[in-house]
């Protein structure tokens, strides 16, 4: 999924506000399922819930206004 960085996603026009990356990840997860014919809403209505139990982010470089980010999503099964 590609995300264009607009002014409202930044700290006053500088780097992307750190918490916005979590929003980008959530949007990419939704797109991942939609591209495979699944609706998060329909899954939730049928009793399938997605719970984020842990998050860890290593920020390497800041994204800034005008950048185009590409977010890749993969599915892992943890037991």
C-alpha positions in Angstrom: 0.0 0.0 0.0 1.3 3.4 -0.8 0.7 6.4 1.4 1.4 10.0 0.4 2.5 12.2 3.2 0.4 15.3 3.4 0.9 18.3 5.8 -1.8 17.1 8.3 0.2 13.9 8.9 3.3 15.8 10.0 4.5 17.8 13.0 3.8 21.3 11.7 5.1 20.4 8.2 8.2 18.6 9.5 8.5 14.8 10.0 5.5 12.5 10.2 4.0 12.5 13.7 5.2 9.2 15.2 1.8 7.8 16.1 0.6 8.2 12.5 2.7 5.2 11.5 0.5 3.0 13.6 -2.5 4.4 11.7 -0.7 3.6 8.4 -0.1 0.0 9.6 -3.8 -0.4 10.4 -4.8 1.0 7.0 -2.4 -1.4 5.3 -3.8 -4.4 7.3 -7.3 -3.5 6.2 -6.2 -3.2 2.5 -4.4 -6.6 2.8 -7.6 -8.3 3.8 -9.8 -6.4 1.3 -7.5 -7.4 -1.6 -8.1 -11.0 -0.6 -11.9 -10.6 -0.5 -12.3 -10.2 3.2 -14.0 -7.3 5.1 -12.7 -6.5 8.6 -16.3 -5.4 9.4 -17.9 -8.6 8.2 -15.3 -10.7 10.1 -16.0 -8.7 13.2 -19.7 -9.2 12.8 -19.2 -12.9 12.5 -17.2 -13.1 15.7 -13.6 -12.8 14.4 -11.8 -10.1 16.3 -8.3 -8.7 15.8 -6.5 -7.7 18.9 -3.2 -6.0 18.9 -1.3 -7.5 21.9 2.0 -5.8 21.3 3.7 -3.3 19.0 7.3 -2.4 18.5 8.5 0.1 16.0 12.1 1.0 15.2 12.1 4.4 13.5 15.0 4.5 11.0 14.4 7.7 9.1 11.7 10.2 9.3 9.1 10.5 6.5 8.4 14.1 5.6 5.8 16.2 3.8 5.6 15.1 0.1 7.1 11.6 0.6 5.4 8.5 -0.7 5.7 5.6 1.6 5.2 1.9 0.6 3.9 -0.4 3.4 4.1 -4.1 2.9 1.9 -6.4 4.9 2.4 -10.1 5.6 0.4 -12.6 7.6 2.0 -14.7 10.4 0.5 -17.3 12.5 1.7 -17.4 16.1 1.0 -20.3 18.4 
